[in-house]
Amino acid sequence: MFAKAGNFLREVSVELKKVAWPTKDELFGSTVVVVISVAIIATYIGICDFIFSKAIHLIIK
C-alpha cells in the first residue's frame, strides 16, 4: 500500500513539472476578469430579486 502511495506521489511530481504555470500578469488579468464578472452577475441577480420580491409583495398585499 505504501509503495503505491509513493509511486502515486512520484507520478504527481512528474506531471506537475509538465504544467504550464501562468505568469503573474496572466494571473492578475484572469483574476480581474473573474471579479468583474462575478460583480456584474451578482448585481443582475440582486436587481432581479428585488424586482420579483416587490412584484410578489404587491400581488399578495
PDB file of N, CA, C and O in Angstrom:
ATOM      1  N   MET A   1       0.826  -1.194   0.000  1.00  0.00           N
ATOM      2  CA  MET A   1       0.000   0.000   0.000  1.00  0.00           C
ATOM      3  C   MET A   1       0.869   1.256   0.000  1.00  0.00           C
ATOM      4  O   MET A   1       0.588   2.209  -0.727  1.00  0.00           O
ATOM      5  N   PHE A   2       1.934   1.256   0.823  1.00  0.00           N
ATOM      6  CA  PHE A   2       2.811   2.424   0.873  1.00  0.00           C
ATOM      7  C   PHE A   2       3.597   2.573  -0.420  1.00  0.00           C
ATOM      8  O   PHE A   2       3.938   3.688  -0.816  1.00  0.00           O
ATOM      9  N   ALA A   3       3.885   1.462  -1.077  1.00  0.00           N
ATOM     10  CA  ALA A   3       4.600   1.520  -2.357  1.00  0.00           C
ATOM     11  C   ALA A   3       3.723   2.196  -3.407  1.00  0.00           C
ATOM     12  O   ALA A   3       4.209   2.988  -4.216  1.00  0.00           O
ATOM     13  N   LYS A   4       2.426   1.878  -3.389  1.00  0.00           N
ATOM     14  CA  LYS A   4       1.503   2.507  -4.345  1.00  0.00           C
ATOM     15  C   LYS A   4       1.394   4.009  -4.081  1.00  0.00           C
ATOM     16  O   LYS A   4       1.346   4.812  -5.013  1.00  0.00           O
ATOM     17  N   ALA A   5       1.356   4.378  -2.796  1.00  0.00           N
ATOM     18  CA  ALA A   5       1.252   5.794  -2.444  1.00  0.00           C
ATOM     19  C   ALA A   5       2.518   6.535  -2.879  1.00  0.00           C
ATOM     20  O   ALA A   5       2.440   7.646  -3.404  1.00  0.00           O
ATOM     21  N   GLY A   6       3.675   5.925  -2.660  1.00  0.00           N
ATOM     22  CA  GLY A   6       4.936   6.548  -3.075  1.00  0.00           C
ATOM     23  C   GLY A   6       5.012   6.690  -4.580  1.00  0.00           C
ATOM     24  O   GLY A   6       5.467   7.714  -5.088  1.00  0.00           O
ATOM     25  N   ASN A   7       4.568   5.661  -5.303  1.00  0.00           N
ATOM     26  CA  ASN A   7       4.549   5.712  -6.761  1.00  0.00           C
ATOM     27  C   ASN A   7       3.609   6.812  -7.255  1.00  0.00           C
ATOM     28  O   ASN A   7       3.931   7.547  -8.189  1.00  0.00           O
ATOM     29  N   PHE A   8       2.452   6.912  -6.620  1.00  0.00           N
ATOM     30  CA  PHE A   8       1.490   7.954  -6.981  1.00  0.00           C
ATOM     31  C   PHE A   8       2.103   9.343  -6.791  1.00  0.00           C
ATOM     32  O   PHE A   8       1.980  10.195  -7.671  1.00  0.00           O
ATOM     33  N   LEU A   9       2.758   9.579  -5.657  1.00  0.00           N
ATOM     34  CA  LEU A   9       3.353  10.893  -5.393  1.00  0.00           C
ATOM     35  C   LEU A   9       4.471  11.208  -6.377  1.00  0.00           C
ATOM     36  O   LEU A   9       4.625  12.364  -6.770  1.00  0.00           O
ATOM     37  N   ARG A  10       5.258  10.210  -6.789  1.00  0.00           N
ATOM     38  CA  ARG A  10       6.298  10.432  -7.795  1.00  0.00           C
ATOM     39  C   ARG A  10       5.671  10.819  -9.133  1.00  0.00           C
ATOM     40  O   ARG A  10       6.161  11.718  -9.815  1.00  0.00           O
ATOM     41  N   GLU A  11       4.591  10.141  -9.505  1.00  0.00           N
ATOM     42  CA  GLU A  11       3.909  10.455 -10.760  1.00  0.00           C
ATOM     43  C   GLU A  11       3.297  11.856 -10.721  1.00  0.00           C
ATOM     44  O   GLU A  11       3.321  12.579 -11.718  1.00  0.00           O
ATOM     45  N   VAL A  12       2.757  12.228  -9.579  1.00  0.00           N
ATOM     46  CA  VAL A  12       2.200  13.574  -9.423  1.00  0.00           C
ATOM     47  C   VAL A  12       3.301  14.618  -9.595  1.00  0.00           C
ATOM     48  O   VAL A  12       3.102  15.631 -10.265  1.00  0.00           O
ATOM     49  N   SER A  13       4.444  14.372  -8.998  1.00  0.00           N
ATOM     50  CA  SER A  13       5.573  15.298  -9.115  1.00  0.00           C
ATOM     51  C   SER A  13       5.997  15.452 -10.576  1.00  0.00           C
ATOM     52  O   SER A  13       6.265  16.566 -11.027  1.00  0.00           O
ATOM     53  N   VAL A  14       6.060  14.344 -11.319  1.00  0.00           N
ATOM     54  CA  VAL A  14       6.441  14.397 -12.731  1.00  0.00           C
ATOM     55  C   VAL A  14       5.415  15.198 -13.525  1.00  0.00           C
ATOM     56  O   VAL A  14       5.791  16.013 -14.368  1.00  0.00           O
ATOM     57  N   GLU A  15       4.130  14.980 -13.271  1.00  0.00           N
ATOM     58  CA  GLU A  15       3.080  15.692 -14.010  1.00  0.00           C
ATOM     59  C   GLU A  15       3.071  17.182 -13.692  1.00  0.00           C
ATOM     60  O   GLU A  15       2.825  18.003 -14.575  1.00  0.00           O
ATOM     61  N   LEU A  16       3.340  17.538 -12.429  1.00  0.00           N
ATOM     62  CA  LEU A  16       3.353  18.953 -12.053  1.00  0.00           C
ATOM     63  C   LEU A  16       4.493  19.708 -12.728  1.00  0.00           C
ATOM     64  O   LEU A  16       4.392  20.915 -12.948  1.00  0.00           O
ATOM     65  N   LYS A  17       5.568  19.014 -13.056  1.00  0.00           N
ATOM     66  CA  LYS A  17       6.672  19.666 -13.769  1.00  0.00           C
ATOM     67  C   LYS A  17       6.289  19.973 -15.211  1.00  0.00           C
ATOM     68  O   LYS A  17       6.904  20.834 -15.840  1.00  0.00           O
ATOM     69  N   LYS A  18       5.281  19.283 -15.746  1.00  0.00           N
ATOM     70  CA  LYS A  18       4.838  19.499 -17.123  1.00  0.00           C
ATOM     71  C   LYS A  18       3.830  20.643 -17.251  1.00  0.00           C
ATOM     72  O   LYS A  18       3.537  21.091 -18.360  1.00  0.00           O
ATOM     73  N   VAL A  19       3.306  21.110 -16.133  1.00  0.00           N
ATOM     74  CA  VAL A  19       2.259  22.135 -16.147  1.00  0.00           C
ATOM     75  C   VAL A  19       2.835  23.470 -16.600  1.00  0.00           C
ATOM     76  O   VAL A  19       3.916  23.872 -16.169  1.00  0.00           O
ATOM     77  N   ALA A  20       2.104  24.148 -17.469  1.00  0.00           N
ATOM     78  CA  ALA A  20       2.487  25.493 -17.903  1.00  0.00           C
ATOM     79  C   ALA A  20       1.825  26.490 -16.952  1.00  0.00           C
ATOM     80  O   ALA A  20       0.670  26.869 -17.149  1.00  0.00           O
ATOM     81  N   TRP A  21       2.549  26.906 -15.934  1.00  0.00           N
ATOM     82  CA  TRP A  21       2.002  27.801 -14.934  1.00  0.00           C
ATOM     83  C   TRP A  21       1.864  29.209 -15.518  1.00  0.00           C
ATOM     84  O   TRP A  21       2.719  29.638 -16.292  1.00  0.00           O
ATOM     85  N   PRO A  22       0.788  29.938 -15.155  1.00  0.00           N
ATOM     86  CA  PRO A  22       0.604  31.293 -15.695  1.00  0.00           C
ATOM     87  C   PRO A  22       1.611  32.268 -15.081  1.00  0.00           C
ATOM     88  O   PRO A  22       2.098  32.079 -13.967  1.00  0.00           O
ATOM     89  N   THR A  23       1.899  33.306 -15.846  1.00  0.00           N
ATOM     90  CA  THR A  23       2.771  34.361 -15.320  1.00  0.00           C
ATOM     91  C   THR A  23       1.963  35.226 -14.351  1.00  0.00           C
ATOM     92  O   THR A  23       0.741  35.109 -14.256  1.00  0.00           O
ATOM     93  N   LYS A  24       2.668  36.081 -13.646  1.00  0.00           N
ATOM     94  CA  LYS A  24       1.996  36.946 -12.678  1.00  0.00           C
ATOM     95  C   LYS A  24       0.989  37.864 -13.379  1.00  0.00           C
ATOM     96  O   LYS A  24      -0.102  38.100 -12.859  1.00  0.00           O
ATOM     97  N   ASP A  25       1.352  38.377 -14.553  1.00  0.00           N
ATOM     98  CA  ASP A  25       0.449  39.267 -15.300  1.00  0.00           C
ATOM     99  C   ASP A  25      -0.789  38.517 -15.796  1.00  0.00           C
ATOM    100  O   ASP A  25      -1.899  39.044 -15.726  1.00  0.00           O
ATOM    101  N   GLU A  26      -0.608  37.297 -16.295  1.00  0.00           N
ATOM    102  CA  GLU A  26      -1.750  36.498 -16.753  1.00  0.00           C
ATOM    103  C   GLU A  26      -2.689  36.178 -15.598  1.00  0.00           C
ATOM    104  O   GLU A  26      -3.910  36.245 -15.741  1.00  0.00           O
ATOM    105  N   LEU A  27      -2.112  35.833 -14.461  1.00  0.00           N
ATOM    106  CA  LEU A  27      -2.914  35.512 -13.280  1.00  0.00           C
ATOM    107  C   LEU A  27      -3.697  36.730 -12.807  1.00  0.00           C
ATOM    108  O   LEU A  27      -4.872  36.620 -12.457  1.00  0.00           O
ATOM    109  N   PHE A  28      -3.048  37.887 -12.796  1.00  0.00           N
ATOM    110  CA  PHE A  28      -3.720  39.117 -12.385  1.00  0.00           C
ATOM    111  C   PHE A  28      -4.857  39.454 -13.342  1.00  0.00           C
ATOM    112  O   PHE A  28      -5.954  39.807 -12.908  1.00  0.00           O
ATOM    113  N   GLY A  29      -4.597  39.346 -14.646  1.00  0.00           N
ATOM    114  CA  GLY A  29      -5.637  39.632 -15.637  1.00  0.00           C
ATOM    115  C   GLY A  29      -6.829  38.705 -15.503  1.00  0.00           C
ATOM    116  O   GLY A  29      -7.975  39.149 -15.580  1.00  0.00           O
ATOM    117  N   SER A  30      -6.570  37.427 -15.304  1.00  0.00           N
ATOM    118  CA  SER A  30      -7.663  36.459 -15.137  1.00  0.00           C
ATOM    119  C   SER A  30      -8.460  36.751 -13.866  1.00  0.00           C
ATOM    120  O   SER A  30      -9.686  36.637 -13.852  1.00  0.00           O
ATOM    121  N   THR A  31      -7.759  37.123 -12.812  1.00  0.00           N
ATOM    122  CA  THR A  31      -8.432  37.432 -11.552  1.00  0.00           C
ATOM    123  C   THR A  31      -9.339  38.645 -11.706  1.00  0.00           C
ATOM    124  O   THR A  31     -10.455  38.652 -11.188  1.00  0.00           O
ATOM    125  N   VAL A  32      -8.876  39.659 -12.406  1.00  0.00           N
ATOM    126  CA  VAL A  32      -9.688  40.861 -12.632  1.00  0.00           C
ATOM    127  C   VAL A  32     -10.945  40.506 -13.424  1.00  0.00           C
ATOM    128  O   VAL A  32     -12.038  40.971 -13.100  1.00  0.00           O
ATOM    129  N   VAL A  33     -10.791  39.684 -14.461  1.00  0.00           N
ATOM    130  CA  VAL A  33     -11.945  39.282 -15.268  1.00  0.00           C
ATOM    131  C   VAL A  33     -12.957  38.539 -14.414  1.00  0.00           C
ATOM    132  O   VAL A  33     -14.157  38.793 -14.519  1.00  0.00           O
ATOM    133  N   VAL A  34     -12.495  37.626 -13.571  1.00  0.00           N
ATOM    134  CA  VAL A  34     -13.400  36.846 -12.727  1.00  0.00           C
ATOM    135  C   VAL A  34     -14.120  37.743 -11.722  1.00  0.00           C
ATOM    136  O   VAL A  34     -15.332  37.619 -11.542  1.00  0.00           O
ATOM    137  N   VAL A  35     -13.394  38.638 -11.074  1.00  0.00           N
ATOM    138  CA  VAL A  35     -14.005  39.515 -10.067  1.00  0.00           C
ATOM    139  C   VAL A  35     -15.047  40.431 -10.706  1.00  0.00           C
ATOM    140  O   VAL A  35     -16.130  40.615 -10.150  1.00  0.00           O
ATOM    141  N   ILE A  36     -14.735  41.001 -11.859  1.00  0.00           N
ATOM    142  CA  ILE A  36     -15.691  41.878 -12.537  1.00  0.00           C
ATOM    143  C   ILE A  36     -16.917  41.088 -12.997  1.00  0.00           C
ATOM    144  O   ILE A  36     -18.046  41.560 -12.860  1.00  0.00           O
ATOM    145  N   SER A  37     -16.700  39.889 -13.540  1.00  0.00           N
ATOM    146  CA  SER A  37     -17.820  39.046 -13.980  1.00  0.00           C
ATOM    147  C   SER A  37     -18.739  38.695 -12.811  1.00  0.00           C
ATOM    148  O   SER A  37     -19.963  38.761 -12.931  1.00  0.00           O
ATOM    149  N   VAL A  38     -18.145  38.324 -11.695  1.00  0.00           N
ATOM    150  CA  VAL A  38     -18.943  37.973 -10.512  1.00  0.00           C
ATOM    151  C   VAL A  38     -19.730  39.191 -10.021  1.00  0.00           C
ATOM    152  O   VAL A  38     -20.894  39.062  -9.641  1.00  0.00           O
ATOM    153  N   ALA A  39     -19.109  40.359 -10.025  1.00  0.00           N
ATOM    154  CA  ALA A  39     -19.801  41.575  -9.578  1.00  0.00           C
ATOM    155  C   ALA A  39     -20.980  41.903 -10.486  1.00  0.00           C
ATOM    156  O   ALA A  39     -22.049  42.275 -10.004  1.00  0.00           O
ATOM    157  N   ILE A  40     -20.792  41.768 -11.803  1.00  0.00           N
ATOM    158  CA  ILE A  40     -21.877  42.057 -12.743  1.00  0.00           C
ATOM    159  C   ILE A  40     -23.020  41.075 -12.567  1.00  0.00           C
ATOM    160  O   ILE A  40     -24.182  41.478 -12.518  1.00  0.00           O
ATOM    161  N   ILE A  41     -22.706  39.794 -12.471  1.00  0.00           N
ATOM    162  CA  ILE A  41     -23.753  38.772 -12.318  1.00  0.00           C
ATOM    163  C   ILE A  41     -24.470  38.931 -10.982  1.00  0.00           C
ATOM    164  O   ILE A  41     -25.691  38.788 -10.917  1.00  0.00           O
ATOM    165  N   ALA A  42     -23.726  39.226  -9.915  1.00  0.00           N
ATOM    166  CA  ALA A  42     -24.346  39.420  -8.604  1.00  0.00           C
ATOM    167  C   ALA A  42     -25.278  40.628  -8.612  1.00  0.00           C
ATOM    168  O   ALA A  42     -26.353  40.589  -8.014  1.00  0.00           O
ATOM    169  N   THR A  43     -24.871  41.694  -9.283  1.00  0.00           N
ATOM    170  CA  THR A  43     -25.724  42.877  -9.385  1.00  0.00           C
ATOM    171  C   THR A  43     -26.997  42.566 -10.151  1.00  0.00           C
ATOM    172  O   THR A  43     -28.087  42.963  -9.738  1.00  0.00           O
ATOM    173  N   TYR A  44     -26.865  41.858 -11.265  1.00  0.00           N
ATOM    174  CA  TYR A  44     -28.032  41.475 -12.070  1.00  0.00           C
ATOM    175  C   TYR A  44     -29.000  40.616 -11.254  1.00  0.00           C
ATOM    176  O   TYR A  44     -30.206  40.863 -11.258  1.00  0.00           O
ATOM    177  N   ILE A  45     -28.478  39.619 -10.563  1.00  0.00           N
ATOM    178  CA  ILE A  45     -29.339  38.743  -9.755  1.00  0.00           C
ATOM    179  C   ILE A  45     -29.980  39.530  -8.618  1.00  0.00           C
ATOM    180  O   ILE A  45     -31.146  39.308  -8.292  1.00  0.00           O
ATOM    181  N   GLY A  46     -29.232  40.443  -8.015  1.00  0.00           N
ATOM    182  CA  GLY A  46     -29.789  41.267  -6.939  1.00  0.00           C
ATOM    183  C   GLY A  46     -30.917  42.154  -7.420  1.00  0.00           C
ATOM    184  O   GLY A  46     -31.932  42.292  -6.738  1.00  0.00           O
ATOM    185  N   ILE A  47     -30.755  42.754  -8.583  1.00  0.00           N
ATOM    186  CA  ILE A  47     -31.809  43.602  -9.151  1.00  0.00           C
ATOM    187  C   ILE A  47     -33.046  42.772  -9.490  1.00  0.00           C
ATOM    188  O   ILE A  47     -34.170  43.173  -9.188  1.00  0.00           O
ATOM    189  N   CYS A  48     -32.833  41.612 -10.119  1.00  0.00           N
ATOM    190  CA  CYS A  48     -33.968  40.730 -10.443  1.00  0.00           C
ATOM    191  C   CYS A  48     -34.691  40.290  -9.180  1.00  0.00           C
ATOM    192  O   CYS A  48     -35.922  40.277  -9.145  1.00  0.00           O
ATOM    193  N   ASP A  49     -33.949  39.932  -8.151  1.00  0.00           N
ATOM    194  CA  ASP A  49     -34.546  39.515  -6.887  1.00  0.00           C
ATOM    195  C   ASP A  49     -35.369  40.645  -6.280  1.00  0.00           C
ATOM    196  O   ASP A  49     -36.475  40.416  -5.792  1.00  0.00           O
ATOM    197  N   PHE A  50     -34.836  41.857  -6.308  1.00  0.00           N
ATOM    198  CA  PHE A  50     -35.553  42.999  -5.757  1.00  0.00           C
ATOM    199  C   PHE A  50     -36.860  43.239  -6.517  1.00  0.00           C
ATOM    200  O   PHE A  50     -37.906  43.453  -5.904  1.00  0.00           O
ATOM    201  N   ILE A  51     -36.799  43.204  -7.848  1.00  0.00           N
ATOM    202  CA  ILE A  51     -37.985  43.440  -8.674  1.00  0.00           C
ATOM    203  C   ILE A  51     -39.036  42.354  -8.427  1.00  0.00           C
ATOM    204  O   ILE A  51     -40.214  42.656  -8.233  1.00  0.00           O
ATOM    205  N   PHE A  52     -38.605  41.092  -8.434  1.00  0.00           N
ATOM    206  CA  PHE A  52     -39.561  39.996  -8.229  1.00  0.00           C
ATOM    207  C   PHE A  52     -40.164  40.022  -6.831  1.00  0.00           C
ATOM    208  O   PHE A  52     -41.353  39.750  -6.664  1.00  0.00           O
ATOM    209  N   SER A  53     -39.354  40.346  -5.823  1.00  0.00           N
ATOM    210  CA  SER A  53     -39.903  40.391  -4.472  1.00  0.00           C
ATOM    211  C   SER A  53     -40.905  41.535  -4.319  1.00  0.00           C
ATOM    212  O   SER A  53     -41.913  41.379  -3.630  1.00  0.00           O
ATOM    213  N   LYS A  54     -40.643  42.683  -4.950  1.00  0.00           N
ATOM    214  CA  LYS A  54     -41.609  43.793  -4.905  1.00  0.00           C
ATOM    215  C   LYS A  54     -42.893  43.423  -5.652  1.00  0.00           C
ATOM    216  O   LYS A  54     -43.991  43.740  -5.195  1.00  0.00           O
ATOM    217  N   ALA A  55     -42.754  42.749  -6.810  1.00  0.00           N
ATOM    218  CA  ALA A  55     -43.936  42.342  -7.568  1.00  0.00           C
ATOM    219  C   ALA A  55     -44.777  41.334  -6.776  1.00  0.00           C
ATOM    220  O   ALA A  55     -46.002  41.444  -6.746  1.00  0.00           O
ATOM    221  N   ILE A  56     -44.147  40.379  -6.153  1.00  0.00           N
ATOM    222  CA  ILE A  56     -44.874  39.388  -5.351  1.00  0.00           C
ATOM    223  C   ILE A  56     -45.512  40.054  -4.144  1.00  0.00           C
ATOM    224  O   ILE A  56     -46.628  39.706  -3.759  1.00  0.00           O
ATOM    225  N   HIS A  57     -44.806  41.013  -3.541  1.00  0.00           N
ATOM    226  CA  HIS A  57     -45.370  41.735  -2.396  1.00  0.00           C
ATOM    227  C   HIS A  57     -46.623  42.515  -2.820  1.00  0.00           C
ATOM    228  O   HIS A  57     -47.594  42.574  -2.066  1.00  0.00           O
ATOM    229  N   LEU A  58     -46.611  43.108  -4.006  1.00  0.00           N
ATOM    230  CA  LEU A  58     -47.783  43.833  -4.493  1.00  0.00           C
ATOM    231  C   LEU A  58     -48.945  42.886  -4.791  1.00  0.00           C
ATOM    232  O   LEU A  58     -50.104  43.226  -4.553  1.00  0.00           O
ATOM    233  N   ILE A  59     -48.635  41.708  -5.305  1.00  0.00           N
ATOM    234  CA  ILE A  59     -49.683  40.729  -5.621  1.00  0.00           C
ATOM    235  C   ILE A  59     -50.316  40.177  -4.355  1.00  0.00           C
ATOM    236  O   ILE A  59     -51.537  40.037  -4.280  1.00  0.00           O
ATOM    237  N   ILE A  60     -49.501  39.866  -3.368  1.00  0.00           N
ATOM    238  CA  ILE A  60     -50.010  39.268  -2.124  1.00  0.00           C
ATOM    239  C   ILE A  60     -50.738  40.302  -1.279  1.00  0.00           C
ATOM    240  O   ILE A  60     -51.751  39.978  -0.658  1.00  0.00           O
ATOM    241  N   LYS A  61     -50.262  41.507  -1.238  1.00  0.00           N
ATOM    242  CA  LYS A  61     -50.846  42.531  -0.383  1.00  0.00           C
ATOM    243  C   LYS A  61     -52.110  43.090  -0.908  1.00  0.00           C
ATOM    244  O   LYS A  61     -52.706  43.964  -0.279  1.00  0.00           O
TER     245      LYS A  61
END
